[in-house]
């Protein structure tokens, strides 16, 4: 298995932390990121990880929340095509995971075929749904912005490039998620 150097990342001013490979750059150093989000990307592979703090969706059942958020994401992005979904639970009672293979998104006027991993950590005591969403391109359209840096066509698996697979990056980020300062949710 490929190895990446990893480091703890401080999110939301240090109130939350998680571990990620150092190849993932903090996008707030490159572009504006909304206050409720933290975003990281590996520009050499066009992989990204987004952490969002959202108001708790009281009307959505715990066991169905990750799927609900995934479908909401698909609606927001005008997703097209088939979604092959696998669902699992790991470790924490509050965690709800969904993985989507071969989801076709219409993004910024070009097609991108990608794999999406989504976890919903429900922090009911502070009325917050935490979404951790990982995006891994499968095919990059020659007309997309990414084609210039990553190249168009079928994307080589991360292991072939000497990197940790995105599924493992996702698992690492979710399993290392830690709230360091609960006062973040009282603001």
N, C-alpha and C positions, 0 to 999 in steps of 0.2 A: 504494500500500500504506500502511496506517495505521502511524503511528509512536508508540511509547511511549518515555518516558524510561526508560533502563535503568541498572542499577548492579550492581557486583559484590557478592555476598552472601557473608558468611563463615558457614560451616556447621561444626558440631561444634567450637565454640570457635576457629574459624579454621584448623583442620587441613585443611579442604576449602573450595573456593570455586567459585562459578558466577555467571553473569550472569542477572539476571531484570529484567523491567519493575518499576519502583518501585510500581506499583499493587498488586502482590502483597505482602500483609502477612504478617509472621512470626506464625504461629498460636500459637507458644509464649508470645507476649505476651498471648494471649486465653484459652488453655486448656492443660492439661497435654498434652505430646507425649512419647511414649516416648523414652528415651535413644538408641535405634538409628534414630530418625527425625528428619527436619527437615520441616516442613510450612508451605506458603505458600498464601494464597488471595486472590482478588480478590472481596470480598464484594458488590460491585456487579454482578458477572456470575456469581457462584457457580462460578467456575473455581478449580481448585486444582492444586498440584504437590507431590508427596511424594517425598522422597529417603530411602531405607532402606539401612542396612548390615546384611547378612545373612551367615551362615556360607555359604561356598562349597558349592554342591550338586555334589559330585564326581561323582555318578551321572547328571547331566544333561549331555548333549552341548552344546558351545558354540553350535552353529548352531540348537539347539532350546530354549535356555534361556529366552529372552524369552517364547516361546509357553508353555513350561512354567509360568513364573511367572504369566502372564496367566490360564491355566486354573486355577491354584491360587487366584488372587484370586477368580475366578468361583465356585469351590467355597466359599471362605470367606464370600462375600457372598450365597450362594444365587442366583446369576445365573440368569435365565430368558431364553428367546428365542434368537434366532439371533445368531451372531457372524460378521460379514464381516471377515476378517482380511487385512491387507496387511503384508508383511514387507520390510525393507530393511536394508542395511548402509551406514554412512556413516563415512568417515574412519578410525576406529580399528579395529584388528583385534579388540580385545576387546569391541566394542560389538555388541549384538544388539537390533534394534528391532522392535516390533510395534505396529500401530495397529488399533484395533477401532472399527468404526462401528456405531451403533445397538445397543449392548449394553444390555439391560434388567436393572437390578439391583433386587433387593428390599432396600431400605435403610430401617431404622428405621420399618418398617410403612407405607411409601409407595413408589410406583413412581417411578423417575427414569430417563428415557432419556438416555443420554449417550455421548459419544465418549471412548475411553480411548487414550492414547498411552503405551507402556511401553518403556523401554530397560533393558537389563541390561549393565552394565559388569562384566566378570569380572576381578577383581584376584587372579589365581591365586597370585602370589608372596606374598600376605598372607592367603590363604584367605578372600576376601571377594567376595560378589556384591553389587554396588551396583544398586539398582533406582531408576529415576527414572520416576515415574508421573504423568501429567497427565490431569486430568478436565475435560471440557467438556460442560456440559449441552446437550441438544438440545431436550428438552421438560421443563418443570417442572410437576409435579402441583399443583393448587390446594391440596391438603391438606398439602404439604410446608412445612417451616420456611422454605425459600428463597423461597417464593411471596410472603411478606410483604415481603421486601426487593427481590427481583429481578422478581417478578411471575410469574404462572402462564402456562402455554402454551408455544408455540414460542419459543425464545430467538433473538433477533436475532443474526446473525453479528457477530463482534467488529469487523470492518472497518466495518460500518454504524454501530457505536457509536464509531468513531474509535480503536479499539485494535488492537494486533497480534493476529492470529489465534492461537489456542491451539497450533496445529501449529507455528507459528513460535516461540512462547514455548518450547515443548518442544525444538525443534531448537537454539535458542540456549542453553538450560540444559545440554543434553547436550554440545554442542560446546565450551562454555566450562568444563566440569567439570575441576577441577584439584585434585590432592592437594598441599597445601602442607607437610604434616607427616606423614610416614609412620609416626611413632611412635604415632599414633592407633590403628593396627592391632595394636600390641604390648601394649595395655593389658589 
